[in-house]
Amino acid sequence: MTVSRLRHIPGIGVDIIGDAADALADPDVLRLENLDTDLRPPRSALEATHTAIDDDAANSYLPFQGHGSLREAATAHVGRIAGRVYDPATECVSVAGGLNGVLNTLLATVEPGQEVVLTDPAYAGLVNRIRLAGGVPRFVPAEPNGDKGWSVDPERLAAAVGPATAAVLMMSPSMPTGLLLDHRHWAALAPACERYGAWLIYDAAMERIRFDGTPPDHPAAHEGLADKVITVGSASKELRMIGWRVGWVVGPATIMADIRLVGLTNVVCQVGLAQQAVAAALTAPDADADIAAATAEWRHRAETVVAQLDGYPIVRPHGGWSLLVDTAPLGTSPAELSRRLLRLGKVAATPMSGWGPSGDHYLRLVFANEPAHRLADLRARFEASLG
């Protein structure tokens, strides 16, 4: 029997497609289903990880809130982008990956039955965590515009915030769309969050993976939001440290004590062997250049997919690791296209059922995990699957 908190929480689909692709054991299959990347983590992180293996202090639960070096690195990182100063002792806690940070933050800010505003389409993992925390997702549609990418109206976003709103959960670039948010959205949200006492939870996992060459626009840098923003960061995407399972939450001390308590009650602590490595990657002298180089490669791969699928109903991403295909004009469903692509085209791709109300229309292609030369025949694979 399924307990009530799970009745409206579907899976995310990625595991099913990933398992099916693994079962084929065929190296010719393009792995476009899972949010992985083959780009190596920073050298400083690898060296620090090797060193930690022989460090007894790294083989410990303590300190529960995260090693001091990691919290110092995380607060300096967030503060530099947001243009603020955060106290690593009272305004930061380390978590076991970004999504653990999101769940802990939701559990600390959302009463059962309250709403959490987010854009649609949205990563099913975020939607499911809102529901697991007892919250109600309130979706604001993002508009697809082919080669111009995705957009969301700032006023429509702000209008979704009301008396029932506990939090606004935003990600930029958004996953899976690559939607970018900017000062217009933050300016519209500031008075709404103030009026209704809502938190703005900012998922910063991909904030520097932008294809327009501009720096991230952090909501805490904007007047009226500084004391309302809780930033959740992660080493998994920008730093390519997926297996390390380390993230951080940075925000006002008034709420961080509760988020820390949830973490202590939930996962307890993050991977001890990994924390110094993440701190090293965040503070390395070449950290910005490292992110820029990785982003340039991901953009090249995204452009390769866009060129290969020219004429197909795809929406160009402005950042991140994935893009979407609208299957309705192709006369099929995302699930059926996914099956045909794997069977006939040797392409693993995830249908987006449960990824917001519009998810039933889209198939996600992750371009971060395959080199451009492996993507060069993607059109032929689609034609073989649809023909």
C-alpha beads as a LAMMPS data file, in Angstrom:
LAMMPS data file: protein, C-alpha beads

387 atoms
386 bonds

1 atom types
1 bond types

-500.0 500.0 xlo xhi
-500.0 500.0 ylo yhi
-500.0 500.0 zlo zhi

Masses

1 110.0

Atoms # bond

1 1 1 0.000 0.000 0.000
2 1 1 1.330 3.435 -0.973
3 1 1 1.358 5.995 1.830
4 1 1 -0.513 9.200 1.049
5 1 1 2.586 11.334 0.608
6 1 1 3.632 9.171 -2.374
7 1 1 0.298 8.962 -4.190
8 1 1 0.976 11.958 -6.401
9 1 1 4.701 11.405 -6.839
10 1 1 5.582 9.548 -10.047
11 1 1 9.094 8.501 -10.970
12 1 1 11.274 10.696 -13.162
13 1 1 11.588 8.294 -16.094
14 1 1 15.344 8.697 -16.396
15 1 1 16.059 5.506 -14.457
16 1 1 13.816 3.435 -16.727
17 1 1 15.456 4.643 -19.927
18 1 1 18.911 4.420 -18.386
19 1 1 18.346 0.820 -17.295
20 1 1 17.068 -0.077 -20.770
21 1 1 20.122 1.477 -22.400
22 1 1 22.454 -0.275 -19.937
23 1 1 20.808 -3.622 -20.713
24 1 1 21.692 -3.250 -24.390
25 1 1 25.404 -2.996 -23.540
26 1 1 25.908 -1.374 -26.943
27 1 1 28.603 1.337 -27.123
28 1 1 26.922 2.768 -30.233
29 1 1 23.909 3.907 -28.178
30 1 1 23.916 7.686 -27.653
31 1 1 23.369 8.330 -23.935
32 1 1 21.133 11.400 -24.046
33 1 1 18.828 10.332 -21.218
34 1 1 20.701 11.083 -17.982
35 1 1 22.095 14.384 -16.737
36 1 1 25.692 13.198 -16.800
37 1 1 28.762 14.653 -18.452
38 1 1 31.981 13.067 -19.658
39 1 1 34.005 16.243 -19.003
40 1 1 36.468 15.640 -16.184
41 1 1 36.247 17.469 -12.836
42 1 1 38.848 20.142 -12.052
43 1 1 42.347 18.801 -11.456
44 1 1 42.456 20.474 -8.034
45 1 1 39.383 18.482 -6.998
46 1 1 40.861 15.168 -8.110
47 1 1 44.106 15.840 -6.244
48 1 1 42.277 16.841 -3.053
49 1 1 40.127 13.713 -3.230
50 1 1 43.170 11.456 -3.459
51 1 1 44.705 13.254 -0.484
52 1 1 41.513 12.870 1.580
53 1 1 41.624 9.081 1.312
54 1 1 44.610 9.054 3.674
55 1 1 43.222 11.736 5.989
56 1 1 41.503 10.287 9.061
57 1 1 39.581 13.533 9.606
58 1 1 37.853 12.993 6.253
59 1 1 36.505 9.644 7.459
60 1 1 34.080 11.193 9.924
61 1 1 30.518 12.371 10.338
62 1 1 31.803 15.605 11.847
63 1 1 31.228 18.443 11.576
64 1 1 27.574 17.762 10.779
65 1 1 27.032 21.143 9.105
66 1 1 30.033 20.648 6.793
67 1 1 33.753 21.288 7.032
68 1 1 34.704 24.897 7.677
69 1 1 36.774 25.143 4.501
70 1 1 33.803 24.073 2.390
71 1 1 31.395 26.498 4.056
72 1 1 33.912 29.313 3.692
73 1 1 34.400 28.484 0.018
74 1 1 30.639 28.191 -0.598
75 1 1 29.740 31.484 1.091
76 1 1 32.556 33.293 -0.720
77 1 1 31.380 31.799 -4.021
78 1 1 27.716 32.724 -3.530
79 1 1 28.630 36.123 -2.084
80 1 1 30.839 36.991 -5.037
81 1 1 28.042 36.296 -7.517
82 1 1 25.294 37.871 -5.393
83 1 1 27.360 40.885 -4.350
84 1 1 26.794 40.127 -0.657
85 1 1 28.769 38.926 2.339
86 1 1 27.590 35.754 4.058
87 1 1 28.758 34.335 7.382
88 1 1 29.967 30.731 6.881
89 1 1 29.198 29.917 10.522
90 1 1 25.545 31.005 10.596
91 1 1 24.437 31.434 6.971
92 1 1 25.665 28.262 5.292
93 1 1 25.309 24.519 5.649
94 1 1 26.702 21.797 3.422
95 1 1 24.339 19.150 2.039
96 1 1 24.554 15.812 0.222
97 1 1 24.048 17.261 -3.250
98 1 1 21.875 20.077 -4.530
99 1 1 18.603 18.175 -4.506
100 1 1 19.139 17.196 -0.875
101 1 1 19.575 20.916 -0.246
102 1 1 16.332 21.688 -2.067
103 1 1 14.377 19.119 -0.077
104 1 1 15.848 20.268 3.238
105 1 1 14.972 23.865 2.360
106 1 1 11.419 22.978 1.372
107 1 1 10.922 21.020 4.601
108 1 1 12.105 24.070 6.549
109 1 1 9.940 26.626 4.724
110 1 1 6.733 24.964 3.488
111 1 1 3.738 24.044 5.620
112 1 1 1.559 21.183 4.298
113 1 1 -0.915 22.551 1.764
114 1 1 1.048 25.705 0.955
115 1 1 2.015 26.493 -2.624
116 1 1 5.445 26.620 -4.224
117 1 1 5.708 28.550 -7.489
118 1 1 7.898 27.213 -10.285
119 1 1 8.098 27.391 -14.059
120 1 1 6.755 24.731 -16.412
121 1 1 8.309 22.534 -17.786
122 1 1 10.265 21.704 -14.649
123 1 1 12.532 18.899 -13.516
124 1 1 10.336 16.172 -12.049
125 1 1 12.750 15.819 -9.132
126 1 1 11.932 19.370 -8.019
127 1 1 8.191 18.847 -8.463
128 1 1 8.309 15.589 -6.513
129 1 1 10.244 17.161 -3.652
130 1 1 7.645 19.908 -3.333
131 1 1 4.974 17.224 -2.988
132 1 1 7.068 15.130 -0.617
133 1 1 7.379 18.177 1.645
134 1 1 3.582 18.510 1.621
135 1 1 3.568 21.480 -0.725
136 1 1 1.422 22.141 -3.785
137 1 1 3.222 23.021 -7.047
138 1 1 1.928 26.200 -8.696
139 1 1 3.140 26.211 -12.295
140 1 1 3.788 29.257 -14.450
141 1 1 4.103 28.298 -18.129
142 1 1 7.306 29.084 -19.980
143 1 1 6.681 29.853 -23.638
144 1 1 8.625 27.922 -26.307
145 1 1 9.760 29.872 -29.341
146 1 1 11.870 27.524 -31.437
147 1 1 15.248 29.001 -32.265
148 1 1 14.694 31.937 -29.859
149 1 1 14.381 29.583 -26.906
150 1 1 12.151 29.761 -23.846
151 1 1 10.756 32.780 -22.053
152 1 1 8.472 33.451 -19.095
153 1 1 6.598 36.679 -18.482
154 1 1 7.869 38.377 -15.289
155 1 1 4.463 39.787 -14.349
156 1 1 2.777 36.438 -14.852
157 1 1 5.423 34.888 -12.607
158 1 1 4.837 37.482 -9.895
159 1 1 1.047 37.140 -10.195
160 1 1 1.336 33.457 -9.232
161 1 1 2.563 34.485 -5.762
162 1 1 -0.316 34.895 -3.336
163 1 1 -1.560 34.296 0.218
164 1 1 -1.067 30.535 -0.124
165 1 1 2.532 30.831 -1.348
166 1 1 5.310 29.605 0.926
167 1 1 8.122 29.820 -1.597
168 1 1 9.109 30.497 -5.180
169 1 1 11.520 27.864 -6.523
170 1 1 13.512 29.191 -9.464
171 1 1 16.420 27.792 -11.484
172 1 1 18.429 29.659 -14.129
173 1 1 19.307 28.175 -16.511
174 1 1 16.276 26.077 -15.811
175 1 1 16.452 22.337 -16.197
176 1 1 15.377 20.861 -18.589
177 1 1 14.609 23.872 -20.804
178 1 1 17.683 26.096 -20.578
179 1 1 15.404 29.046 -19.737
180 1 1 17.263 32.079 -18.381
181 1 1 15.850 34.425 -15.741
182 1 1 17.144 37.951 -15.170
183 1 1 16.639 41.214 -13.291
184 1 1 13.173 41.688 -14.803
185 1 1 11.940 38.521 -13.112
186 1 1 13.592 39.341 -9.794
187 1 1 12.224 42.920 -9.880
188 1 1 8.717 41.581 -10.443
189 1 1 9.021 38.912 -7.743
190 1 1 10.496 41.168 -5.034
191 1 1 7.298 43.023 -4.041
192 1 1 5.209 39.860 -4.350
193 1 1 7.520 37.890 -2.044
194 1 1 7.589 40.787 0.406
195 1 1 3.818 41.192 0.372
196 1 1 3.098 37.533 1.096
197 1 1 6.177 36.638 3.141
198 1 1 7.347 34.071 0.595
199 1 1 10.895 32.769 0.325
200 1 1 12.699 32.676 -3.015
201 1 1 14.609 29.396 -3.250
202 1 1 17.230 29.789 -5.966
203 1 1 18.606 26.560 -7.430
204 1 1 22.027 27.740 -8.627
205 1 1 23.309 24.366 -9.831
206 1 1 23.838 25.628 -13.404
207 1 1 23.895 29.397 -13.023
208 1 1 27.243 29.854 -14.837
209 1 1 26.419 27.434 -17.676
210 1 1 25.068 30.198 -19.905
211 1 1 25.508 30.317 -23.648
212 1 1 25.116 34.104 -24.007
213 1 1 28.480 34.878 -22.415
214 1 1 26.974 37.007 -19.654
215 1 1 27.509 36.414 -15.917
216 1 1 24.705 34.973 -13.778
217 1 1 22.034 37.327 -12.487
218 1 1 21.587 36.334 -8.850
219 1 1 18.265 37.264 -7.201
220 1 1 19.936 38.173 -3.875
221 1 1 21.707 41.024 -5.674
222 1 1 18.374 42.771 -6.226
223 1 1 16.763 45.251 -3.866
224 1 1 13.922 43.783 -1.890
225 1 1 15.047 40.175 -2.247
226 1 1 18.349 39.987 -0.350
227 1 1 16.761 38.795 2.893
228 1 1 14.311 36.513 1.066
229 1 1 16.708 34.449 -1.070
230 1 1 17.951 30.991 -0.111
231 1 1 20.617 29.778 -2.536
232 1 1 21.083 26.058 -3.117
233 1 1 24.309 25.190 -4.909
234 1 1 25.903 21.979 -6.095
235 1 1 29.241 20.620 -7.278
236 1 1 27.564 18.206 -9.688
237 1 1 27.002 20.347 -12.776
238 1 1 29.404 23.284 -13.110
239 1 1 32.260 21.418 -11.399
240 1 1 31.309 18.057 -12.984
241 1 1 31.636 16.365 -9.574
242 1 1 28.494 14.245 -9.777
243 1 1 29.777 11.304 -7.751
244 1 1 31.038 13.457 -4.884
245 1 1 27.472 14.299 -3.725
246 1 1 28.230 17.662 -2.162
247 1 1 26.181 20.842 -2.231
248 1 1 25.507 23.865 -0.048
249 1 1 22.665 26.066 1.125
250 1 1 23.374 29.757 1.788
251 1 1 20.820 32.183 3.167
252 1 1 19.735 34.396 6.069
253 1 1 20.642 33.086 9.507
254 1 1 16.973 33.318 10.528
255 1 1 16.100 30.350 8.298
256 1 1 19.453 28.566 8.084
257 1 1 19.138 27.244 11.649
258 1 1 15.976 25.384 10.594
259 1 1 17.527 24.114 7.358
260 1 1 20.504 22.851 9.353
261 1 1 18.137 21.057 11.759
262 1 1 16.341 19.375 8.855
263 1 1 19.678 18.238 7.447
264 1 1 20.754 16.829 10.773
265 1 1 17.460 14.958 10.995
266 1 1 17.527 13.798 7.371
267 1 1 20.835 12.799 5.727
268 1 1 22.883 13.940 8.772
269 1 1 25.988 14.879 6.802
270 1 1 27.588 14.858 3.360
271 1 1 30.462 12.764 2.028
272 1 1 33.486 13.413 4.221
273 1 1 36.006 12.403 1.564
274 1 1 34.539 14.867 -0.918
275 1 1 34.233 18.159 0.948
276 1 1 37.826 19.381 0.746
277 1 1 37.834 18.555 -2.969
278 1 1 34.793 20.744 -3.585
279 1 1 36.344 23.558 -1.552
280 1 1 39.497 23.264 -3.654
281 1 1 37.525 23.405 -6.902
282 1 1 35.544 26.474 -5.784
283 1 1 38.653 28.394 -4.726
284 1 1 41.139 27.334 -7.405
285 1 1 42.842 30.281 -9.199
286 1 1 41.629 28.977 -12.554
287 1 1 38.072 28.228 -11.390
288 1 1 36.382 30.757 -13.674
289 1 1 38.444 29.697 -16.685
290 1 1 37.597 26.064 -15.954
291 1 1 33.844 26.760 -15.974
292 1 1 34.157 28.869 -19.125
293 1 1 36.008 26.104 -20.980
294 1 1 33.453 23.480 -19.977
295 1 1 30.575 25.772 -20.927
296 1 1 32.111 26.405 -24.344
297 1 1 32.243 22.664 -24.981
298 1 1 28.651 22.144 -23.831
299 1 1 27.517 25.005 -26.057
300 1 1 29.311 23.395 -29.012
301 1 1 27.466 20.156 -28.358
302 1 1 24.138 21.971 -28.009
303 1 1 24.704 23.735 -31.331
304 1 1 25.571 20.388 -32.913
305 1 1 22.238 18.933 -31.791
306 1 1 20.356 22.046 -32.942
307 1 1 22.027 21.862 -36.370
308 1 1 21.418 18.134 -36.680
309 1 1 17.725 18.507 -35.860
310 1 1 17.133 21.620 -37.962
311 1 1 13.498 21.550 -39.075
312 1 1 12.433 19.359 -36.179
313 1 1 10.224 20.895 -33.431
314 1 1 13.038 21.566 -30.937
315 1 1 13.487 24.557 -28.625
316 1 1 16.966 26.066 -28.408
317 1 1 18.441 26.149 -24.883
318 1 1 20.185 29.290 -23.578
319 1 1 22.231 27.269 -21.104
320 1 1 22.350 24.071 -19.088
321 1 1 22.798 20.522 -20.319
322 1 1 19.604 19.635 -22.178
323 1 1 17.009 20.661 -24.760
324 1 1 13.482 19.560 -25.587
325 1 1 11.726 18.076 -28.605
326 1 1 7.986 18.711 -28.995
327 1 1 6.656 15.360 -30.183
328 1 1 3.095 16.488 -31.025
329 1 1 4.008 17.896 -34.485
330 1 1 5.723 14.579 -35.188
331 1 1 2.451 12.740 -34.662
332 1 1 3.676 10.691 -31.743
333 1 1 4.028 10.773 -27.968
334 1 1 7.256 11.307 -26.038
335 1 1 7.098 7.757 -24.682
336 1 1 6.607 6.242 -28.141
337 1 1 9.346 8.364 -29.696
338 1 1 11.668 7.354 -26.851
339 1 1 10.954 3.670 -27.533
340 1 1 11.498 4.057 -31.284
341 1 1 14.691 6.041 -30.859
342 1 1 16.218 3.413 -28.588
343 1 1 15.117 0.475 -30.721
344 1 1 15.686 1.887 -34.210
345 1 1 18.092 4.784 -33.773
346 1 1 20.178 3.677 -30.794
347 1 1 19.395 6.898 -28.930
348 1 1 18.449 6.882 -25.236
349 1 1 16.209 9.875 -24.431
350 1 1 13.764 10.566 -21.600
351 1 1 10.031 11.303 -22.028
352 1 1 8.957 14.034 -19.632
353 1 1 5.769 12.714 -18.088
354 1 1 5.515 14.299 -14.633
355 1 1 7.824 17.182 -15.535
356 1 1 5.096 19.790 -15.103
357 1 1 1.760 20.047 -16.964
358 1 1 3.430 20.477 -20.365
359 1 1 5.829 17.592 -19.849
360 1 1 3.560 15.165 -21.681
361 1 1 4.458 16.976 -24.925
362 1 1 8.233 16.778 -24.705
363 1 1 11.204 14.466 -25.017
364 1 1 14.454 15.554 -23.356
365 1 1 17.848 15.287 -25.037
366 1 1 20.914 15.689 -22.797
367 1 1 23.860 16.921 -24.867
368 1 1 26.392 17.124 -22.016
369 1 1 27.480 13.490 -22.033
370 1 1 28.330 12.832 -25.696
371 1 1 31.168 14.425 -27.704
372 1 1 30.164 16.399 -30.789
373 1 1 31.557 13.779 -33.173
374 1 1 29.199 11.197 -31.651
375 1 1 26.267 13.573 -32.188
376 1 1 27.079 14.146 -35.857
377 1 1 24.647 11.484 -37.098
378 1 1 21.775 12.345 -34.767
379 1 1 19.556 13.424 -37.649
380 1 1 20.019 10.089 -39.387
381 1 1 19.136 8.302 -36.166
382 1 1 15.931 10.365 -35.814
383 1 1 15.009 9.688 -39.452
384 1 1 15.543 5.962 -38.986
385 1 1 13.292 6.043 -35.920
386 1 1 10.507 8.114 -37.459
387 1 1 10.628 6.738 -40.972

Bonds

1 1 1 2
2 1 2 3
3 1 3 4
4 1 4 5
5 1 5 6
6 1 6 7
7 1 7 8
8 1 8 9
9 1 9 10
10 1 10 11
11 1 11 12
12 1 12 13
13 1 13 14
14 1 14 15
15 1 15 16
16 1 16 17
17 1 17 18
18 1 18 19
19 1 19 20
20 1 20 21
21 1 21 22
22 1 22 23
23 1 23 24
24 1 24 25
25 1 25 26
26 1 26 27
27 1 27 28
28 1 28 29
29 1 29 30
30 1 30 31
31 1 31 32
32 1 32 33
33 1 33 34
34 1 34 35
35 1 35 36
36 1 36 37
37 1 37 38
38 1 38 39
39 1 39 40
40 1 40 41
41 1 41 42
42 1 42 43
43 1 43 44
44 1 44 45
45 1 45 46
46 1 46 47
47 1 47 48
48 1 48 49
49 1 49 50
50 1 50 51
51 1 51 52
52 1 52 53
53 1 53 54
54 1 54 55
55 1 55 56
56 1 56 57
57 1 57 58
58 1 58 59
59 1 59 60
60 1 60 61
61 1 61 62
62 1 62 63
63 1 63 64
64 1 64 65
65 1 65 66
66 1 66 67
67 1 67 68
68 1 68 69
69 1 69 70
70 1 70 71
71 1 71 72
72 1 72 73
73 1 73 74
74 1 74 75
75 1 75 76
76 1 76 77
77 1 77 78
78 1 78 79
79 1 79 80
80 1 80 81
81 1 81 82
82 1 82 83
83 1 83 84
84 1 84 85
85 1 85 86
86 1 86 87
87 1 87 88
88 1 88 89
89 1 89 90
90 1 90 91
91 1 91 92
92 1 92 93
93 1 93 94
94 1 94 95
95 1 95 96
96 1 96 97
97 1 97 98
98 1 98 99
99 1 99 100
100 1 100 101
101 1 101 102
102 1 102 103
103 1 103 104
104 1 104 105
105 1 105 106
106 1 106 107
107 1 107 108
108 1 108 109
109 1 109 110
110 1 110 111
111 1 111 112
112 1 112 113
113 1 113 114
114 1 114 115
115 1 115 116
116 1 116 117
117 1 117 118
118 1 118 119
119 1 119 120
120 1 120 121
121 1 121 122
122 1 122 123
123 1 123 124
124 1 124 125
125 1 125 126
126 1 126 127
127 1 127 128
128 1 128 129
129 1 129 130
130 1 130 131
131 1 131 132
132 1 132 133
133 1 133 134
134 1 134 135
135 1 135 136
136 1 136 137
137 1 137 138
138 1 138 139
139 1 139 140
140 1 140 141
141 1 141 142
142 1 142 143
143 1 143 144
144 1 144 145
145 1 145 146
146 1 146 147
147 1 147 148
148 1 148 149
149 1 149 150
150 1 150 151
151 1 151 152
152 1 152 153
153 1 153 154
154 1 154 155
155 1 155 156
156 1 156 157
157 1 157 158
158 1 158 159
159 1 159 160
160 1 160 161
161 1 161 162
162 1 162 163
163 1 163 164
164 1 164 165
165 1 165 166
166 1 166 167
167 1 167 168
168 1 168 169
169 1 169 170
170 1 170 171
171 1 171 172
172 1 172 173
173 1 173 174
174 1 174 175
175 1 175 176
176 1 176 177
177 1 177 178
178 1 178 179
179 1 179 180
180 1 180 181
181 1 181 182
182 1 182 183
183 1 183 184
184 1 184 185
185 1 185 186
186 1 186 187
187 1 187 188
188 1 188 189
189 1 189 190
190 1 190 191
191 1 191 192
192 1 192 193
193 1 193 194
194 1 194 195
195 1 195 196
196 1 196 197
197 1 197 198
198 1 198 199
199 1 199 200
200 1 200 201
201 1 201 202
202 1 202 203
203 1 203 204
204 1 204 205
205 1 205 206
206 1 206 207
207 1 207 208
208 1 208 209
209 1 209 210
210 1 210 211
211 1 211 212
212 1 212 213
213 1 213 214
214 1 214 215
215 1 215 216
216 1 216 217
217 1 217 218
218 1 218 219
219 1 219 220
220 1 220 221
221 1 221 222
222 1 222 223
223 1 223 224
224 1 224 225
225 1 225 226
226 1 226 227
227 1 227 228
228 1 228 229
229 1 229 230
230 1 230 231
231 1 231 232
232 1 232 233
233 1 233 234
234 1 234 235
235 1 235 236
236 1 236 237
237 1 237 238
238 1 238 239
239 1 239 240
240 1 240 241
241 1 241 242
242 1 242 243
243 1 243 244
244 1 244 245
245 1 245 246
246 1 246 247
247 1 247 248
248 1 248 249
249 1 249 250
250 1 250 251
251 1 251 252
252 1 252 253
253 1 253 254
254 1 254 255
255 1 255 256
256 1 256 257
257 1 257 258
258 1 258 259
259 1 259 260
260 1 260 261
261 1 261 262
262 1 262 263
263 1 263 264
264 1 264 265
265 1 265 266
266 1 266 267
267 1 267 268
268 1 268 269
269 1 269 270
270 1 270 271
271 1 271 272
272 1 272 273
273 1 273 274
274 1 274 275
275 1 275 276
276 1 276 277
277 1 277 278
278 1 278 279
279 1 279 280
280 1 280 281
281 1 281 282
282 1 282 283
283 1 283 284
284 1 284 285
285 1 285 286
286 1 286 287
287 1 287 288
288 1 288 289
289 1 289 290
290 1 290 291
291 1 291 292
292 1 292 293
293 1 293 294
294 1 294 295
295 1 295 296
296 1 296 297
297 1 297 298
298 1 298 299
299 1 299 300
300 1 300 301
301 1 301 302
302 1 302 303
303 1 303 304
304 1 304 305
305 1 305 306
306 1 306 307
307 1 307 308
308 1 308 309
309 1 309 310
310 1 310 311
311 1 311 312
312 1 312 313
313 1 313 314
314 1 314 315
315 1 315 316
316 1 316 317
317 1 317 318
318 1 318 319
319 1 319 320
320 1 320 321
321 1 321 322
322 1 322 323
323 1 323 324
324 1 324 325
325 1 325 326
326 1 326 327
327 1 327 328
328 1 328 329
329 1 329 330
330 1 330 331
331 1 331 332
332 1 332 333
333 1 333 334
334 1 334 335
335 1 335 336
336 1 336 337
337 1 337 338
338 1 338 339
339 1 339 340
340 1 340 341
341 1 341 342
342 1 342 343
343 1 343 344
344 1 344 345
345 1 345 346
346 1 346 347
347 1 347 348
348 1 348 349
349 1 349 350
350 1 350 351
351 1 351 352
352 1 352 353
353 1 353 354
354 1 354 355
355 1 355 356
356 1 356 357
357 1 357 358
358 1 358 359
359 1 359 360
360 1 360 361
361 1 361 362
362 1 362 363
363 1 363 364
364 1 364 365
365 1 365 366
366 1 366 367
367 1 367 368
368 1 368 369
369 1 369 370
370 1 370 371
371 1 371 372
372 1 372 373
373 1 373 374
374 1 374 375
375 1 375 376
376 1 376 377
377 1 377 378
378 1 378 379
379 1 379 380
380 1 380 381
381 1 381 382
382 1 382 383
383 1 383 384
384 1 384 385
385 1 385 386
386 1 386 387
